[in-house]
Amino acid sequence: MITKFKEILPIYRFLISFAVLSIAWYVLYKFVLSPYTGIDMFVVDTTLHFSKSILTSLGHNAFIEGRTIRIAGTGGLWVGDNCNAISLFALFSGFILSFPGQLKSKYWFIPLGILLIFLLNCLRMVILAILDVYSRDWTEFNHTYTFTILIYGFIFFLWMFWVNKYSFIKNIVKVD
């Protein structure tokens, strides 16, 4: 009985820690960062400009109007605060911070993961902008379903990679 309790105790610690971090992030973002800083616009602008650079390098006539990225002849994609990936950065960071493991591995893995999530989000914008050239319906479908599954799956993969390589609790879900 005590052995089973010792096995599940870290999971309870993780769940409680993750819940506390999630609530703290929500309060910090909702009441401090979002209303009093330009963090959302900074990330939106950075994402738009990086995505435009990729589209241009692929030979597309892409341009930005405010929060919208367009390829000539399309309606374009409007990028809202929910699409800038800040909440995904926080989700990923919360997973890593909440799980037992060495702090030094968390210090480099969290920024690396955030960078990879940012790049994946930019790639998502690029693909959606290209899809918009061919079919608005496909753009909407992929925005709503395909990329949601891919991005959350990627975050889960990063977390499981870290858990299996750097946490104190190994092999919860084996990722090779």
Sine and cosine of phi, psi and omega as CSV:
sin_phi,cos_phi,sin_psi,cos_psi,sin_omega,cos_omega
0.00,0.00,-0.72,0.69,0.01,-1.00
-0.91,0.41,-0.60,0.80,0.03,-1.00
-0.88,0.47,-0.69,0.72,0.02,-1.00
-0.90,0.44,-0.64,0.77,0.03,-1.00
-0.89,0.46,-0.67,0.74,0.02,-1.00
-0.91,0.42,-0.50,0.86,0.02,-1.00
-0.96,0.29,-0.60,0.80,-0.05,-1.00
-1.00,-0.05,-0.25,0.97,0.01,-1.00
-0.82,0.57,-0.71,0.70,0.03,-1.00
-0.87,0.49,-0.51,0.86,0.02,-1.00
-0.93,0.36,-0.67,0.74,0.07,-1.00
-0.89,0.45,-0.67,0.74,0.06,-1.00
-0.86,0.51,-0.69,0.72,0.02,-1.00
-0.87,0.50,-0.76,0.65,-0.04,-1.00
-0.88,0.48,-0.69,0.72,0.01,-1.00
-0.92,0.39,-0.71,0.70,0.01,-1.00
-0.88,0.48,-0.70,0.72,0.01,-1.00
-0.90,0.44,-0.65,0.76,0.03,-1.00
-0.89,0.46,-0.71,0.71,0.00,-1.00
-0.89,0.45,-0.72,0.69,0.02,-1.00
-0.89,0.46,-0.63,0.78,0.01,-1.00
-0.90,0.43,-0.68,0.73,0.03,-1.00
-0.91,0.41,-0.69,0.73,0.02,-1.00
-0.88,0.47,-0.68,0.73,0.03,-1.00
-0.88,0.47,-0.71,0.70,-0.02,-1.00
-0.85,0.52,-0.74,0.68,-0.01,-1.00
-0.90,0.44,-0.73,0.68,0.01,-1.00
-0.86,0.51,-0.72,0.69,-0.04,-1.00
-0.93,0.36,-0.76,0.64,-0.10,-0.99
-0.91,0.41,-0.61,0.79,-0.14,-0.99
-0.95,-0.31,-0.17,0.98,-0.01,-1.00
-0.81,-0.58,-0.89,0.46,-0.12,-0.99
-0.91,0.42,-0.77,0.64,-0.06,-1.00
-0.91,0.42,-0.76,0.65,-0.05,-1.00
-0.98,0.20,-0.43,0.90,-0.15,-0.99
-0.92,-0.40,-0.02,1.00,0.02,-1.00
-0.77,-0.64,0.21,-0.98,0.06,-1.00
-0.99,-0.17,0.46,0.89,-0.10,-0.99
-0.87,0.48,-0.66,0.75,0.01,-1.00
-0.88,0.48,-0.75,0.66,-0.02,-1.00
-0.91,0.41,-0.60,0.80,0.03,-1.00
-0.87,0.49,-0.73,0.69,-0.02,-1.00
-0.94,0.34,-0.64,0.77,0.05,-1.00
-0.87,0.49,-0.76,0.65,0.00,-1.00
-0.87,0.49,-0.69,0.72,0.01,-1.00
-0.88,0.47,-0.70,0.71,0.02,-1.00
-0.89,0.46,-0.71,0.70,0.00,-1.00
-0.88,0.48,-0.73,0.68,-0.05,-1.00
-0.93,0.36,-0.62,0.79,0.04,-1.00
-0.92,0.40,-0.67,0.74,0.02,-1.00
-0.90,0.43,-0.65,0.76,0.05,-1.00
-0.88,0.48,-0.66,0.75,0.02,-1.00
-0.88,0.48,-0.65,0.76,0.03,-1.00
-0.91,0.42,-0.73,0.69,0.01,-1.00
-0.87,0.50,-0.69,0.73,0.01,-1.00
-0.89,0.45,-0.67,0.74,0.00,-1.00
-0.92,0.39,-0.38,0.92,0.07,-1.00
-1.00,0.05,0.03,1.00,0.07,-1.00
1.00,-0.06,0.18,0.98,0.01,-1.00
-1.00,0.00,0.56,-0.83,0.08,-1.00
-1.00,0.08,1.00,0.09,-0.09,-1.00
-0.96,-0.27,0.55,-0.83,0.07,-1.00
-0.49,-0.87,0.28,-0.96,-0.05,-1.00
-0.89,-0.45,0.72,-0.70,0.12,-0.99
-0.79,-0.61,0.97,-0.24,-0.04,-1.00
0.89,0.45,-0.91,-0.42,0.01,-1.00
-0.98,-0.20,0.25,0.97,-0.06,-1.00
-0.92,-0.39,0.73,-0.68,0.12,-0.99
-0.95,-0.32,0.74,-0.68,-0.06,-1.00
-0.75,-0.66,0.54,-0.84,0.30,-0.95
-0.98,-0.21,0.70,-0.72,-0.06,-1.00
-0.71,0.70,0.74,-0.67,0.03,-1.00
1.00,-0.01,0.06,1.00,0.01,-1.00
-0.88,-0.47,0.23,-0.97,0.07,-1.00
-0.97,0.26,-0.39,0.92,0.04,-1.00
1.00,0.08,0.07,-1.00,-0.02,-1.00
-0.89,-0.45,0.84,-0.54,0.08,-1.00
-1.00,0.01,0.77,-0.64,-0.07,-1.00
-0.97,-0.26,0.94,-0.34,0.02,-1.00
-1.00,0.02,0.11,-0.99,0.01,-1.00
-0.87,0.50,-0.56,0.83,0.00,-1.00
-0.93,0.36,-0.33,0.94,-0.04,-1.00
-0.99,-0.13,0.04,1.00,-0.07,-1.00
-1.00,0.08,-0.08,1.00,0.10,-0.99
0.98,0.18,0.09,1.00,0.03,-1.00
-0.87,0.50,-0.67,0.74,0.02,-1.00
-0.91,0.42,-0.52,0.85,0.06,-1.00
-0.94,0.33,-0.61,0.79,0.08,-1.00
-0.86,0.51,-0.69,0.73,-0.02,-1.00
-0.93,0.38,-0.67,0.74,0.03,-1.00
-0.86,0.51,-0.77,0.64,0.01,-1.00
-0.86,0.50,-0.75,0.66,-0.01,-1.00
-0.88,0.48,-0.65,0.76,0.03,-1.00
-0.88,0.47,-0.66,0.75,0.05,-1.00
-0.85,0.52,-0.75,0.67,-0.07,-1.00
-0.93,0.36,-0.72,0.70,-0.03,-1.00
-0.90,0.44,-0.55,0.84,-0.07,-1.00
-0.98,0.20,-0.39,0.92,-0.09,-1.00
-1.00,0.03,0.64,-0.77,-0.03,-1.00
-0.90,0.44,0.74,-0.67,0.02,-1.00
0.06,-1.00,0.14,-0.99,-0.03,-1.00
-0.93,0.36,0.69,-0.72,0.01,-1.00
-0.88,0.47,-0.60,0.80,-0.05,-1.00
-0.89,0.45,-0.54,0.84,0.06,-1.00
-0.96,0.28,-0.51,0.86,0.04,-1.00
-0.94,0.35,-0.59,0.81,-0.05,-1.00
-0.89,0.45,-0.54,0.84,0.02,-1.00
-0.99,-0.15,-0.47,0.88,-0.07,-1.00
-0.97,0.26,-0.59,0.81,0.00,-1.00
-0.90,0.44,-0.77,0.63,0.04,-1.00
-0.88,0.48,-0.61,0.79,0.04,-1.00
-0.89,0.46,-0.71,0.70,0.02,-1.00
-0.89,0.46,-0.67,0.74,0.03,-1.00
-0.88,0.47,-0.68,0.73,0.05,-1.00
-0.87,0.49,-0.71,0.71,0.00,-1.00
-0.90,0.43,-0.63,0.78,0.05,-1.00
-0.91,0.41,-0.66,0.75,0.06,-1.00
-0.86,0.51,-0.74,0.68,-0.01,-1.00
-0.89,0.45,-0.64,0.77,0.05,-1.00
-0.91,0.42,-0.62,0.78,0.05,-1.00
-0.91,0.43,-0.64,0.76,0.06,-1.00
-0.90,0.44,-0.68,0.73,0.05,-1.00
-0.88,0.48,-0.61,0.79,0.08,-1.00
-0.86,0.50,-0.71,0.71,0.02,-1.00
-0.89,0.46,-0.67,0.74,-0.01,-1.00
-0.88,0.47,-0.75,0.66,-0.03,-1.00
-0.91,0.42,-0.67,0.74,0.03,-1.00
-0.89,0.45,-0.63,0.77,0.03,-1.00
-0.90,0.43,-0.64,0.77,0.03,-1.00
-0.93,0.37,-0.67,0.74,0.06,-1.00
-0.86,0.51,-0.57,0.82,-0.02,-1.00
-0.89,0.45,-0.41,0.91,0.06,-1.00
-0.91,0.41,-0.58,0.81,-0.12,-0.99
-0.99,-0.14,-0.61,0.79,-0.07,-1.00
-0.29,-0.96,0.88,-0.48,0.05,-1.00
-0.91,0.42,-0.56,0.83,0.02,-1.00
-0.89,0.46,-0.68,0.73,0.03,-1.00
-0.91,0.41,-0.58,0.81,0.04,-1.00
-0.88,0.48,-0.76,0.65,-0.01,-1.00
-0.89,0.46,-0.71,0.70,-0.01,-1.00
-0.87,0.50,-0.76,0.65,-0.04,-1.00
-0.92,0.38,-0.58,0.81,0.07,-1.00
-0.89,0.47,-0.71,0.70,-0.09,-1.00
-0.97,0.25,-0.65,0.76,-0.15,-0.99
-0.93,-0.37,-0.89,0.46,-0.14,-0.99
-0.83,0.55,-0.80,0.60,-0.08,-1.00
-0.96,0.29,-0.46,0.89,0.09,-1.00
-0.89,0.46,-0.74,0.68,0.02,-1.00
-0.90,0.45,-0.71,0.70,-0.04,-1.00
-0.90,0.44,-0.71,0.71,-0.08,-1.00
-0.94,0.33,-0.70,0.71,0.05,-1.00
-0.91,0.40,-0.59,0.81,0.09,-1.00
-0.89,0.45,-0.64,0.77,0.03,-1.00
-0.90,0.43,-0.66,0.75,0.05,-1.00
-0.89,0.46,-0.68,0.73,0.05,-1.00
-0.88,0.47,-0.68,0.73,0.03,-1.00
-0.87,0.50,-0.72,0.69,0.02,-1.00
-0.87,0.50,-0.69,0.72,-0.01,-1.00
-0.90,0.44,-0.73,0.69,0.00,-1.00
-0.91,0.42,-0.57,0.82,0.08,-1.00
-0.87,0.50,-0.76,0.65,0.00,-1.00
-0.88,0.47,-0.70,0.72,-0.01,-1.00
-0.85,0.53,-0.73,0.68,-0.07,-1.00
-0.97,0.26,-0.41,0.91,-0.03,-1.00
-0.98,-0.18,-0.54,0.84,-0.21,-0.98
-0.79,-0.62,-0.15,0.99,-0.04,-1.00
-1.00,0.07,0.17,-0.99,0.05,-1.00
-0.98,0.18,-0.32,0.95,-0.01,-1.00
-0.94,-0.33,0.92,-0.39,-0.10,-0.99
-0.99,-0.16,0.41,-0.91,0.21,-0.98
0.87,0.50,0.65,0.76,0.11,-0.99
-0.94,0.34,-0.78,0.63,0.18,-0.98
-0.74,-0.67,0.89,-0.46,-0.10,-0.99
-0.97,0.26,0.84,-0.54,0.08,-1.00
-0.86,-0.50,0.89,-0.45,-0.01,-1.00
-0.99,-0.16,0.00,0.00,0.00,0.00
